[in-house]
């Protein structure tokens, strides 16, 4: 189910698009910590979805059962 992976990447890009103007405005240390953690989690999400998209890792369990059903129908 590649379209789920693509939709998750698009959602991550959409969230980054709205967050980007506020990141340089962070002045307090807690704000910088928040945006650093947020960007770190965003990189994890993007990296994980790219790994699934490029078939480096297996898709989530929820999507695997659907793929098996489709393979069974095609055989």
Number of C-alpha atoms within 10 A of each C-alpha: 13 13 9 13 19 15 12 15 20 13 13 16 14 11 12 15 10 10 14 12 9 9 17 10 10 13 9 8 9 10 13 15 12 13 18 13 12 15 16 12 12 17 13 12 15 19 13 17 23 17 15 18 19 11 11 11 12 12 20 11 8 8 13 13 12 12 13 11 10 11 10 9 8 7 5
